[in-house]
Amino acid sequence: MTDSTVQKVDSQFSPTGEMGQKYLASGETVAMRLWENEQPADAKPATQRDYETVGYVLQGKAELHLAGQVLVLKSGDSWVVPMGTPHSYKILESFSAIEATSPPAQVHGRDES
């Protein structure tokens, strides 16, 4: 018997969120999203979310302002934003990253600004 919950997502056809993120594969307890070619800008407003985020930088450079710290993220770096922790990002160089969120960010309006 084949597992019907297995899915493949082609990012060319993925839905895009209001912040520019592309929603990729999503399961019941974790989901992936892609940020592509985010351009340098002022820091985004601080926010806190009801999901945990882990990310990996594909290219570029950004600052993560988190819990009184400023972490510089560059290609090859990974990070964690604990659930409910106030944070913001400042893109320093054209930036692309993959994030996983648990529970899934896009469910029940969790990802709305």
Biopython code that builds the backbone (N, CA, C, O; Angstrom):
import numpy as np
from Bio.PDB.StructureBuilder import StructureBuilder

atoms = [
    (1, "MET", "N", (0.844, -1.173, 0.000)),
    (1, "MET", "CA", (0.000, 0.000, 0.000)),
    (1, "MET", "C", (0.898, 1.248, 0.000)),
    (1, "MET", "O", (1.882, 1.299, 0.739)),
    (2, "THR", "N", (0.574, 2.222, -0.801)),
    (2, "THR", "CA", (1.345, 3.445, -0.918)),
    (2, "THR", "C", (0.846, 4.499, 0.064)),
    (2, "THR", "O", (-0.358, 4.664, 0.262)),
    (3, "ASP", "N", (1.792, 5.207, 0.674)),
    (3, "ASP", "CA", (1.450, 6.272, 1.607)),
    (3, "ASP", "C", (1.005, 7.493, 0.811)),
    (3, "ASP", "O", (1.801, 8.064, 0.067)),
    (4, "SER", "N", (-0.249, 7.900, 0.955)),
    (4, "SER", "CA", (-0.797, 9.019, 0.183)),
    (4, "SER", "C", (-0.446, 10.381, 0.788)),
    (4, "SER", "O", (-0.802, 11.413, 0.218)),
    (5, "THR", "N", (0.253, 10.403, 1.946)),
    (5, "THR", "CA", (0.623, 11.684, 2.541)),
    (5, "THR", "C", (1.944, 12.212, 1.986)),
    (5, "THR", "O", (2.297, 13.367, 2.225)),
    (6, "VAL", "N", (2.677, 11.373, 1.244)),
    (6, "VAL", "CA", (3.939, 11.814, 0.653)),
    (6, "VAL", "C", (3.623, 12.797, -0.459)),
    (6, "VAL", "O", (2.759, 12.544, -1.299)),
    (7, "GLN", "N", (4.334, 13.930, -0.460)),
    (7, "GLN", "CA", (4.070, 14.927, -1.482)),
    (7, "GLN", "C", (5.371, 15.541, -1.978)),
    (7, "GLN", "O", (6.374, 15.571, -1.265)),
    (8, "LYS", "N", (5.336, 16.018, -3.185)),
    (8, "LYS", "CA", (6.450, 16.737, -3.782)),
    (8, "LYS", "C", (5.910, 18.113, -4.151)),
    (8, "LYS", "O", (4.797, 18.233, -4.663)),
    (9, "VAL", "N", (6.700, 19.148, -3.888)),
    (9, "VAL", "CA", (6.272, 20.502, -4.192)),
    (9, "VAL", "C", (7.297, 21.136, -5.122)),
    (9, "VAL", "O", (8.485, 21.172, -4.799)),
    (10, "ASP", "N", (6.856, 21.635, -6.267)),
    (10, "ASP", "CA", (7.708, 22.357, -7.201)),
    (10, "ASP", "C", (7.624, 23.834, -6.824)),
    (10, "ASP", "O", (6.558, 24.438, -6.937)),
    (11, "SER", "N", (8.726, 24.417, -6.383)),
    (11, "SER", "CA", (8.691, 25.791, -5.867)),
    (11, "SER", "C", (8.272, 26.817, -6.917)),
    (11, "SER", "O", (7.874, 27.927, -6.565)),
    (12, "GLN", "N", (8.356, 26.464, -8.198)),
    (12, "GLN", "CA", (7.896, 27.387, -9.244)),
    (12, "GLN", "C", (6.396, 27.659, -9.116)),
    (12, "GLN", "O", (5.912, 28.712, -9.533)),
    (13, "PHE", "N", (5.672, 26.712, -8.542)),
    (13, "PHE", "CA", (4.216, 26.821, -8.453)),
    (13, "PHE", "C", (3.725, 26.963, -7.010)),
    (13, "PHE", "O", (2.530, 26.837, -6.744)),
    (14, "SER", "N", (4.649, 27.226, -6.081)),
    (14, "SER", "CA", (4.282, 27.348, -4.665)),
    (14, "SER", "C", (3.529, 28.648, -4.399)),
    (14, "SER", "O", (3.812, 29.670, -5.023)),
    (15, "PRO", "N", (2.586, 28.609, -3.486)),
    (15, "PRO", "CA", (1.929, 29.862, -3.092)),
    (15, "PRO", "C", (2.929, 30.780, -2.394)),
    (15, "PRO", "O", (3.865, 30.310, -1.747)),
    (16, "THR", "N", (2.728, 32.073, -2.527)),
    (16, "THR", "CA", (3.602, 33.072, -1.918)),
    (16, "THR", "C", (2.827, 33.819, -0.843)),
    (16, "THR", "O", (1.685, 34.228, -1.051)),
    (17, "GLY", "N", (3.465, 33.991, 0.305)),
    (17, "GLY", "CA", (2.842, 34.718, 1.411)),
    (17, "GLY", "C", (3.015, 36.218, 1.260)),
    (17, "GLY", "O", (3.760, 36.685, 0.399)),
    (18, "GLU", "N", (2.318, 36.971, 2.107)),
    (18, "GLU", "CA", (2.325, 38.429, 2.004)),
    (18, "GLU", "C", (3.680, 39.042, 2.320)),
    (18, "GLU", "O", (3.915, 40.202, 1.979)),
    (19, "MET", "N", (4.586, 38.296, 2.964)),
    (19, "MET", "CA", (5.918, 38.815, 3.260)),
    (19, "MET", "C", (6.929, 38.419, 2.183)),
    (19, "MET", "O", (8.108, 38.756, 2.291)),
    (20, "GLY", "N", (6.478, 37.706, 1.141)),
    (20, "GLY", "CA", (7.358, 37.310, 0.053)),
    (20, "GLY", "C", (7.857, 35.875, 0.137)),
    (20, "GLY", "O", (8.564, 35.425, -0.765)),
    (21, "GLN", "N", (7.517, 35.155, 1.175)),
    (21, "GLN", "CA", (7.971, 33.785, 1.337)),
    (21, "GLN", "C", (7.197, 32.838, 0.422)),
    (21, "GLN", "O", (6.010, 33.036, 0.163)),
    (22, "LYS", "N", (7.890, 31.803, -0.065)),
    (22, "LYS", "CA", (7.230, 30.746, -0.843)),
    (22, "LYS", "C", (7.001, 29.571, 0.095)),
    (22, "LYS", "O", (7.925, 29.128, 0.777)),
    (23, "TYR", "N", (5.783, 29.072, 0.130)),
    (23, "TYR", "CA", (5.483, 27.912, 0.950)),
    (23, "TYR", "C", (5.817, 26.647, 0.188)),
    (23, "TYR", "O", (5.341, 26.437, -0.928)),
    (24, "LEU", "N", (6.641, 25.804, 0.798)),
    (24, "LEU", "CA", (7.078, 24.560, 0.179)),
    (24, "LEU", "C", (6.312, 23.404, 0.814)),
    (24, "LEU", "O", (5.147, 23.563, 1.178)),
    (25, "ALA", "N", (6.940, 22.264, 0.948)),
    (25, "ALA", "CA", (6.274, 21.086, 1.508)),
    (25, "ALA", "C", (5.829, 21.351, 2.945)),
    (25, "ALA", "O", (6.506, 22.041, 3.707)),
    (26, "SER", "N", (4.683, 20.788, 3.292)),
    (26, "SER", "CA", (4.129, 20.972, 4.625)),
    (26, "SER", "C", (3.515, 19.672, 5.113)),
    (26, "SER", "O", (2.750, 19.025, 4.399)),
    (27, "GLY", "N", (3.861, 19.298, 6.339)),
    (27, "GLY", "CA", (3.270, 18.133, 6.974)),
    (27, "GLY", "C", (2.342, 18.585, 8.092)),
    (27, "GLY", "O", (1.960, 19.753, 8.158)),
    (28, "GLU", "N", (1.987, 17.667, 8.956)),
    (28, "GLU", "CA", (1.091, 18.001, 10.057)),
    (28, "GLU", "C", (1.782, 18.824, 11.135)),
    (28, "GLU", "O", (1.144, 19.665, 11.769)),
    (29, "THR", "N", (3.090, 18.596, 11.357)),
    (29, "THR", "CA", (3.776, 19.270, 12.458)),
    (29, "THR", "C", (4.952, 20.140, 12.030)),
    (29, "THR", "O", (5.532, 20.827, 12.870)),
    (30, "VAL", "N", (5.318, 20.135, 10.762)),
    (30, "VAL", "CA", (6.432, 20.952, 10.283)),
    (30, "VAL", "C", (6.180, 21.364, 8.836)),
    (30, "VAL", "O", (5.549, 20.635, 8.070)),
    (31, "ALA", "N", (6.680, 22.540, 8.477)),
    (31, "ALA", "CA", (6.537, 23.029, 7.105)),
    (31, "ALA", "C", (7.812, 23.753, 6.704)),
    (31, "ALA", "O", (8.569, 24.227, 7.551)),
    (32, "MET", "N", (8.037, 23.829, 5.391)),
    (32, "MET", "CA", (9.190, 24.547, 4.864)),
    (32, "MET", "C", (8.733, 25.757, 4.071)),
    (32, "MET", "O", (7.648, 25.774, 3.489)),
    (33, "ARG", "N", (9.596, 26.778, 4.063)),
    (33, "ARG", "CA", (9.339, 27.931, 3.211)),
    (33, "ARG", "C", (10.677, 28.452, 2.702)),
    (33, "ARG", "O", (11.735, 28.179, 3.270)),
    (34, "LEU", "N", (10.596, 29.205, 1.621)),
    (34, "LEU", "CA", (11.779, 29.700, 0.926)),
    (34, "LEU", "C", (11.702, 31.209, 0.797)),
    (34, "LEU", "O", (10.674, 31.759, 0.401)),
    (35, "TRP", "N", (12.778, 31.862, 1.127)),
    (35, "TRP", "CA", (12.933, 33.300, 0.921)),
    (35, "TRP", "C", (13.975, 33.433, -0.175)),
    (35, "TRP", "O", (15.101, 32.965, -0.004)),
    (36, "GLU", "N", (13.632, 34.059, -1.300)),
    (36, "GLU", "CA", (14.553, 34.169, -2.432)),
    (36, "GLU", "C", (14.880, 35.611, -2.758)),
    (36, "GLU", "O", (13.985, 36.441, -2.920)),
    (37, "ASN", "N", (16.159, 35.901, -2.854)),
    (37, "ASN", "CA", (16.637, 37.203, -3.311)),
    (37, "ASN", "C", (15.990, 38.384, -2.583)),
    (37, "ASN", "O", (15.625, 39.383, -3.202)),
    (38, "GLU", "N", (15.857, 38.254, -1.277)),
    (38, "GLU", "CA", (15.399, 39.389, -0.464)),
    (38, "GLU", "C", (16.468, 40.475, -0.578)),
    (38, "GLU", "O", (17.654, 40.188, -0.414)),
    (39, "GLN", "N", (16.075, 41.689, -0.852)),
    (39, "GLN", "CA", (17.023, 42.775, -1.093)),
    (39, "GLN", "C", (17.313, 43.576, 0.174)),
    (39, "GLN", "O", (16.469, 43.656, 1.068)),
    (40, "PRO", "N", (18.516, 44.172, 0.252)),
    (40, "PRO", "CA", (18.883, 44.970, 1.426)),
    (40, "PRO", "C", (17.831, 46.045, 1.723)),
    (40, "PRO", "O", (17.274, 46.664, 0.816)),
    (41, "ALA", "N", (17.582, 46.244, 3.005)),
    (41, "ALA", "CA", (16.572, 47.212, 3.437)),
    (41, "ALA", "C", (16.752, 47.470, 4.925)),
    (41, "ALA", "O", (17.548, 46.809, 5.592)),
    (42, "ASP", "N", (16.004, 48.435, 5.434)),
    (42, "ASP", "CA", (15.979, 48.676, 6.870)),
    (42, "ASP", "C", (15.461, 47.428, 7.575)),
    (42, "ASP", "O", (14.822, 46.572, 6.963)),
    (43, "ALA", "N", (15.745, 47.340, 8.853)),
    (43, "ALA", "CA", (15.269, 46.194, 9.633)),
    (43, "ALA", "C", (13.750, 46.095, 9.550)),
    (43, "ALA", "O", (13.045, 47.104, 9.591)),
    (44, "LYS", "N", (13.265, 44.883, 9.434)),
    (44, "LYS", "CA", (11.819, 44.649, 9.439)),
    (44, "LYS", "C", (11.311, 44.862, 10.864)),
    (44, "LYS", "O", (12.080, 44.712, 11.813)),
    (45, "PRO", "N", (10.045, 45.206, 11.032)),
    (45, "PRO", "CA", (9.514, 45.394, 12.390)),
    (45, "PRO", "C", (9.641, 44.117, 13.214)),
    (45, "PRO", "O", (9.505, 43.014, 12.684)),
    (46, "ALA", "N", (9.898, 44.266, 14.484)),
    (46, "ALA", "CA", (9.995, 43.112, 15.381)),
    (46, "ALA", "C", (8.652, 42.393, 15.432)),
    (46, "ALA", "O", (7.592, 43.018, 15.385)),
    (47, "THR", "N", (8.717, 41.091, 15.529)),
    (47, "THR", "CA", (7.519, 40.269, 15.613)),
    (47, "THR", "C", (7.814, 39.073, 16.508)),
    (47, "THR", "O", (8.973, 38.771, 16.791)),
    (48, "GLN", "N", (6.776, 38.406, 16.945)),
    (48, "GLN", "CA", (6.927, 37.124, 17.629)),
    (48, "GLN", "C", (5.848, 36.205, 17.085)),
    (48, "GLN", "O", (4.732, 36.636, 16.794)),
    (49, "ARG", "N", (6.191, 34.954, 16.953)),
    (49, "ARG", "CA", (5.297, 33.993, 16.300)),
    (49, "ARG", "C", (4.986, 32.821, 17.214)),
    (49, "ARG", "O", (5.744, 32.509, 18.132)),
    (50, "ASP", "N", (3.865, 32.181, 16.949)),
    (50, "ASP", "CA", (3.497, 31.011, 17.740)),
    (50, "ASP", "C", (3.948, 29.726, 17.044)),
    (50, "ASP", "O", (3.228, 28.727, 17.015)),
    (51, "TYR", "N", (5.152, 29.780, 16.489)),
    (51, "TYR", "CA", (5.832, 28.603, 15.952)),
    (51, "TYR", "C", (7.331, 28.788, 16.123)),
    (51, "TYR", "O", (7.817, 29.915, 16.220)),
    (52, "GLU", "N", (8.056, 27.691, 16.158)),
    (52, "GLU", "CA", (9.512, 27.709, 16.194)),
    (52, "GLU", "C", (10.030, 27.706, 14.760)),
    (52, "GLU", "O", (9.438, 27.073, 13.886)),
    (53, "THR", "N", (11.134, 28.411, 14.517)),
    (53, "THR", "CA", (11.725, 28.464, 13.187)),
    (53, "THR", "C", (13.180, 28.030, 13.253)),
    (53, "THR", "O", (13.927, 28.465, 14.129)),
    (54, "VAL", "N", (13.576, 27.171, 12.325)),
    (54, "VAL", "CA", (14.994, 26.888, 12.092)),
    (54, "VAL", "C", (15.263, 27.247, 10.644)),
    (54, "VAL", "O", (14.430, 26.990, 9.775)),
    (55, "GLY", "N", (16.418, 27.839, 10.372)),
    (55, "GLY", "CA", (16.705, 28.279, 9.017)),
    (55, "GLY", "C", (18.122, 27.975, 8.598)),
    (55, "GLY", "O", (18.985, 27.671, 9.422)),
    (56, "TYR", "N", (18.349, 28.065, 7.281)),
    (56, "TYR", "CA", (19.661, 27.841, 6.687)),
    (56, "TYR", "C", (19.849, 28.846, 5.559)),
    (56, "TYR", "O", (18.996, 28.957, 4.679)),
    (57, "VAL", "N", (20.962, 29.578, 5.579)),
    (57, "VAL", "CA", (21.244, 30.596, 4.570)),
    (57, "VAL", "C", (21.849, 29.952, 3.326)),
    (57, "VAL", "O", (22.888, 29.295, 3.393)),
    (58, "LEU", "N", (21.183, 30.150, 2.193)),
    (58, "LEU", "CA", (21.693, 29.671, 0.910)),
    (58, "LEU", "C", (22.689, 30.653, 0.313)),
    (58, "LEU", "O", (23.724, 30.252, -0.220)),
    (59, "GLN", "N", (22.370, 31.950, 0.405)),
    (59, "GLN", "CA", (23.260, 32.989, -0.116)),
    (59, "GLN", "C", (22.947, 34.309, 0.550)),
    (59, "GLN", "O", (21.847, 34.523, 1.059)),
    (60, "GLY", "N", (23.938, 35.197, 0.538)),
    (60, "GLY", "CA", (23.734, 36.548, 1.042)),
    (60, "GLY", "C", (24.077, 36.703, 2.499)),
    (60, "GLY", "O", (24.758, 35.867, 3.093)),
    (61, "LYS", "N", (23.586, 37.804, 3.071)),
    (61, "LYS", "CA", (23.932, 38.162, 4.437)),
    (61, "LYS", "C", (22.778, 38.957, 5.058)),
    (61, "LYS", "O", (22.161, 39.798, 4.404)),
    (62, "ALA", "N", (22.503, 38.673, 6.321)),
    (62, "ALA", "CA", (21.448, 39.369, 7.051)),
    (62, "ALA", "C", (21.804, 39.408, 8.529)),
    (62, "ALA", "O", (22.636, 38.639, 9.010)),
    (63, "GLU", "N", (21.151, 40.324, 9.235)),
    (63, "GLU", "CA", (21.242, 40.350, 10.690)),
    (63, "GLU", "C", (19.940, 39.807, 11.256)),
    (63, "GLU", "O", (18.854, 40.138, 10.779)),
    (64, "LEU", "N", (20.060, 38.972, 12.273)),
    (64, "LEU", "CA", (18.911, 38.505, 13.036)),
    (64, "LEU", "C", (19.004, 39.164, 14.403)),
    (64, "LEU", "O", (19.949, 38.916, 15.152)),
    (65, "HIS", "N", (18.026, 40.005, 14.730)),
    (65, "HIS", "CA", (17.953, 40.659, 16.032)),
    (65, "HIS", "C", (17.024, 39.805, 16.889)),
    (65, "HIS", "O", (15.830, 39.694, 16.610)),
    (66, "LEU", "N", (17.589, 39.203, 17.939)),
    (66, "LEU", "CA", (16.865, 38.177, 18.693)),
    (66, "LEU", "C", (17.297, 38.209, 20.156)),
    (66, "LEU", "O", (18.473, 38.020, 20.468)),
    (67, "ALA", "N", (16.346, 38.446, 21.041)),
    (67, "ALA", "CA", (16.597, 38.359, 22.484)),
    (67, "ALA", "C", (17.819, 39.168, 22.915)),
    (67, "ALA", "O", (18.653, 38.678, 23.676)),
    (68, "GLY", "N", (17.923, 40.411, 22.427)),
    (68, "GLY", "CA", (19.023, 41.280, 22.815)),
    (68, "GLY", "C", (20.338, 41.000, 22.108)),
    (68, "GLY", "O", (21.356, 41.611, 22.433)),
    (69, "GLN", "N", (20.331, 40.095, 21.155)),
    (69, "GLN", "CA", (21.531, 39.745, 20.397)),
    (69, "GLN", "C", (21.369, 40.189, 18.950)),
    (69, "GLN", "O", (20.250, 40.341, 18.460)),
    (70, "VAL", "N", (22.488, 40.395, 18.272)),
    (70, "VAL", "CA", (22.479, 40.609, 16.830)),
    (70, "VAL", "C", (23.379, 39.530, 16.241)),
    (70, "VAL", "O", (24.591, 39.528, 16.457)),
    (71, "LEU", "N", (22.771, 38.621, 15.500)),
    (71, "LEU", "CA", (23.511, 37.534, 14.864)),
    (71, "LEU", "C", (23.643, 37.846, 13.380)),
    (71, "LEU", "O", (22.644, 38.109, 12.711)),
    (72, "VAL", "N", (24.866, 37.819, 12.862)),
    (72, "VAL", "CA", (25.073, 38.010, 11.428)),
    (72, "VAL", "C", (24.974, 36.636, 10.775)),
    (72, "VAL", "O", (25.726, 35.718, 11.102)),
    (73, "LEU", "N", (24.028, 36.517, 9.844)),
    (73, "LEU", "CA", (23.801, 35.267, 9.124)),
    (73, "LEU", "C", (24.373, 35.389, 7.726)),
    (73, "LEU", "O", (24.095, 36.356, 7.017)),
    (74, "LYS", "N", (25.183, 34.399, 7.326)),
    (74, "LYS", "CA", (25.757, 34.391, 5.984)),
    (74, "LYS", "C", (25.674, 32.983, 5.418)),
    (74, "LYS", "O", (25.337, 32.035, 6.126)),
    (75, "SER", "N", (25.985, 32.859, 4.139)),
    (75, "SER", "CA", (25.899, 31.580, 3.444)),
    (75, "SER", "C", (26.505, 30.445, 4.269)),
    (75, "SER", "O", (27.645, 30.534, 4.727)),
    (76, "GLY", "N", (25.725, 29.380, 4.450)),
    (76, "GLY", "CA", (26.168, 28.217, 5.212)),
    (76, "GLY", "C", (25.781, 28.239, 6.678)),
    (76, "GLY", "O", (25.915, 27.222, 7.359)),
    (77, "ASP", "N", (25.299, 29.384, 7.192)),
    (77, "ASP", "CA", (24.883, 29.475, 8.597)),
    (77, "ASP", "C", (23.465, 28.946, 8.770)),
    (77, "ASP", "O", (22.650, 28.987, 7.848)),
    (78, "SER", "N", (23.191, 28.450, 9.967)),
    (78, "SER", "CA", (21.822, 28.074, 10.333)),
    (78, "SER", "C", (21.480, 28.748, 11.656)),
    (78, "SER", "O", (22.373, 29.181, 12.384)),
    (79, "TRP", "N", (20.184, 28.839, 11.969)),
    (79, "TRP", "CA", (19.734, 29.546, 13.169)),
    (79, "TRP", "C", (18.428, 28.964, 13.665)),
    (79, "TRP", "O", (17.752, 28.206, 12.969)),
    (80, "VAL", "N", (18.088, 29.345, 14.902)),
    (80, "VAL", "CA", (16.822, 28.957, 15.533)),
    (80, "VAL", "C", (16.190, 30.200, 16.134)),
    (80, "VAL", "O", (16.867, 30.988, 16.794)),
    (81, "VAL", "N", (14.891, 30.380, 15.909)),
    (81, "VAL", "CA", (14.101, 31.388, 16.611)),
    (81, "VAL", "C", (13.059, 30.618, 17.423)),
    (81, "VAL", "O", (12.122, 30.056, 16.855)),
    (82, "PRO", "N", (13.218, 30.590, 18.754)),
    (82, "PRO", "CA", (12.248, 29.866, 19.576)),
    (82, "PRO", "C", (10.841, 30.466, 19.471)),
    (82, "PRO", "O", (10.679, 31.667, 19.252)),
    (83, "MET", "N", (9.857, 29.628, 19.629)),
    (83, "MET", "CA", (8.460, 30.058, 19.602)),
    (83, "MET", "C", (8.236, 31.193, 20.597)),
    (83, "MET", "O", (8.667, 31.110, 21.747)),
    (84, "GLY", "N", (7.558, 32.257, 20.150)),
    (84, "GLY", "CA", (7.188, 33.355, 21.031)),
    (84, "GLY", "C", (8.283, 34.367, 21.300)),
    (84, "GLY", "O", (8.058, 35.315, 22.052)),
    (85, "THR", "N", (9.465, 34.203, 20.714)),
    (85, "THR", "CA", (10.582, 35.117, 20.968)),
    (85, "THR", "C", (10.532, 36.308, 20.019)),
    (85, "THR", "O", (10.514, 36.117, 18.803)),
    (86, "PRO", "N", (10.510, 37.536, 20.545)),
    (86, "PRO", "CA", (10.534, 38.710, 19.665)),
    (86, "PRO", "C", (11.827, 38.734, 18.848)),
    (86, "PRO", "O", (12.908, 38.466, 19.374)),
    (87, "HIS", "N", (11.705, 39.058, 17.556)),
    (87, "HIS", "CA", (12.869, 39.071, 16.670)),
    (87, "HIS", "C", (12.582, 39.913, 15.431)),
    (87, "HIS", "O", (11.430, 40.217, 15.122)),
    (88, "SER", "N", (13.645, 40.282, 14.733)),
    (88, "SER", "CA", (13.510, 40.953, 13.444)),
    (88, "SER", "C", (14.747, 40.637, 12.611)),
    (88, "SER", "O", (15.776, 40.201, 13.128)),
    (89, "TYR", "N", (14.616, 40.869, 11.308)),
    (89, "TYR", "CA", (15.704, 40.635, 10.367)),
    (89, "TYR", "C", (16.031, 41.932, 9.640)),
    (89, "TYR", "O", (15.151, 42.749, 9.368)),
    (90, "LYS", "N", (17.308, 42.106, 9.332)),
    (90, "LYS", "CA", (17.751, 43.198, 8.475)),
    (90, "LYS", "C", (18.603, 42.567, 7.374)),
    (90, "LYS", "O", (19.644, 41.971, 7.650)),
    (91, "ILE", "N", (18.156, 42.701, 6.140)),
    (91, "ILE", "CA", (18.876, 42.126, 5.005)),
    (91, "ILE", "C", (20.023, 43.060, 4.647)),
    (91, "ILE", "O", (19.815, 44.253, 4.423)),
    (92, "LEU", "N", (21.243, 42.512, 4.594)),
    (92, "LEU", "CA", (22.437, 43.294, 4.295)),
    (92, "LEU", "C", (22.909, 43.120, 2.850)),
    (92, "LEU", "O", (23.418, 44.061, 2.242)),
    (93, "GLU", "N", (22.737, 41.906, 2.302)),
    (93, "GLU", "CA", (23.080, 41.575, 0.913)),
    (93, "GLU", "C", (21.959, 40.683, 0.392)),
    (93, "GLU", "O", (21.296, 39.998, 1.170)),
    (94, "SER", "N", (21.746, 40.689, -0.920)),
    (94, "SER", "CA", (20.708, 39.838, -1.513)),
    (94, "SER", "C", (20.723, 38.476, -0.813)),
    (94, "SER", "O", (21.748, 37.796, -0.790)),
    (95, "PHE", "N", (19.584, 38.085, -0.247)),
    (95, "PHE", "CA", (19.517, 37.005, 0.731)),
    (95, "PHE", "C", (18.508, 35.941, 0.311)),
    (95, "PHE", "O", (17.371, 36.249, -0.045)),
    (96, "SER", "N", (18.946, 34.677, 0.361)),
    (96, "SER", "CA", (18.053, 33.542, 0.121)),
    (96, "SER", "C", (18.260, 32.537, 1.244)),
    (96, "SER", "O", (19.393, 32.250, 1.629)),
    (97, "ALA", "N", (17.157, 32.002, 1.770)),
    (97, "ALA", "CA", (17.238, 31.060, 2.881)),
    (97, "ALA", "C", (16.044, 30.111, 2.850)),
    (97, "ALA", "O", (14.983, 30.432, 2.316)),
    (98, "ILE", "N", (16.245, 28.961, 3.425)),
    (98, "ILE", "CA", (15.189, 27.968, 3.644)),
    (98, "ILE", "C", (14.895, 27.960, 5.132)),
    (98, "ILE", "O", (15.816, 27.984, 5.949)),
    (99, "GLU", "N", (13.620, 27.927, 5.490)),
    (99, "GLU", "CA", (13.237, 27.810, 6.893)),
    (99, "GLU", "C", (12.258, 26.648, 7.058)),
    (99, "GLU", "O", (11.478, 26.328, 6.161)),
    (100, "ALA", "N", (12.328, 26.036, 8.226)),
    (100, "ALA", "CA", (11.319, 25.068, 8.634)),
    (100, "ALA", "C", (10.634, 25.640, 9.863)),
    (100, "ALA", "O", (11.290, 26.191, 10.747)),
    (101, "THR", "N", (9.317, 25.509, 9.919)),
    (101, "THR", "CA", (8.550, 26.014, 11.053)),
    (101, "THR", "C", (7.727, 24.887, 11.660)),
    (101, "THR", "O", (7.192, 24.034, 10.953)),
    (102, "SER", "N", (7.637, 24.904, 12.982)),
    (102, "SER", "CA", (6.853, 23.889, 13.672)),
    (102, "SER", "C", (6.135, 24.553, 14.844)),
    (102, "SER", "O", (6.771, 25.157, 15.707)),
    (103, "PRO", "N", (4.795, 24.439, 14.870)),
    (103, "PRO", "CA", (3.931, 23.874, 13.834)),
    (103, "PRO", "C", (3.983, 24.728, 12.561)),
    (103, "PRO", "O", (4.524, 25.833, 12.579)),
    (104, "PRO", "N", (3.420, 24.216, 11.454)),
    (104, "PRO", "CA", (3.486, 24.925, 10.174)),
    (104, "PRO", "C", (3.039, 26.388, 10.275)),
    (104, "PRO", "O", (1.981, 26.695, 10.825)),
    (105, "ALA", "N", (3.873, 27.280, 9.730)),
    (105, "ALA", "CA", (3.628, 28.719, 9.833)),
    (105, "ALA", "C", (2.344, 29.154, 9.153)),
    (105, "ALA", "O", (1.650, 30.029, 9.671)),
    (106, "GLN", "N", (2.005, 28.575, 8.013)),
    (106, "GLN", "CA", (0.892, 29.090, 7.215)),
    (106, "GLN", "C", (-0.482, 28.631, 7.702)),
    (106, "GLN", "O", (-1.497, 29.117, 7.202)),
    (107, "VAL", "N", (-0.539, 27.727, 8.642)),
    (107, "VAL", "CA", (-1.820, 27.193, 9.107)),
    (107, "VAL", "C", (-2.479, 28.152, 10.108)),
    (107, "VAL", "O", (-1.799, 28.700, 10.975)),
    (108, "HIS", "N", (-3.771, 28.353, 9.995)),
    (108, "HIS", "CA", (-4.575, 29.146, 10.936)),
    (108, "HIS", "C", (-4.071, 30.578, 11.100)),
    (108, "HIS", "O", (-4.187, 31.149, 12.184)),
    (109, "GLY", "N", (-3.515, 31.165, 10.041)),
    (109, "GLY", "CA", (-3.100, 32.570, 10.076)),
    (109, "GLY", "C", (-1.884, 32.866, 10.904)),
    (109, "GLY", "O", (-1.648, 34.029, 11.232)),
    (110, "ARG", "N", (-1.078, 31.852, 11.271)),
    (110, "ARG", "CA", (0.101, 32.059, 12.114)),
    (110, "ARG", "C", (1.122, 32.971, 11.448)),
    (110, "ARG", "O", (1.892, 33.636, 12.141)),
    (111, "ASP", "N", (1.145, 33.018, 10.117)),
    (111, "ASP", "CA", (2.166, 33.737, 9.383)),
    (111, "ASP", "C", (1.742, 35.143, 8.978)),
    (111, "ASP", "O", (2.487, 35.827, 8.276)),
    (112, "GLU", "N", (0.580, 35.583, 9.400)),
    (112, "GLU", "CA", (0.113, 36.924, 9.018)),
    (112, "GLU", "C", (0.842, 37.964, 9.833)),
    (112, "GLU", "O", (1.189, 37.732, 10.991)),
    (113, "SER", "N", (1.074, 39.124, 9.218)),
    (113, "SER", "CA", (1.807, 40.174, 9.938)),
    (113, "SER", "C", (0.872, 40.983, 10.814)),
    (113, "SER", "O", (1.311, 41.910, 11.494)),
]
sb = StructureBuilder()
sb.init_structure("model")
sb.init_model(0)
sb.init_chain("A")
sb.init_seg("    ")
for serial, (resi, resn, name, xyz) in enumerate(atoms, 1):
    if name == "N":
        sb.init_residue(resn, " ", resi, " ")
    sb.init_atom(name, np.array(xyz, "f"), 0.0, 1.0, " ", f" {name:<3s}", serial, name[0])
structure = sb.get_structure()
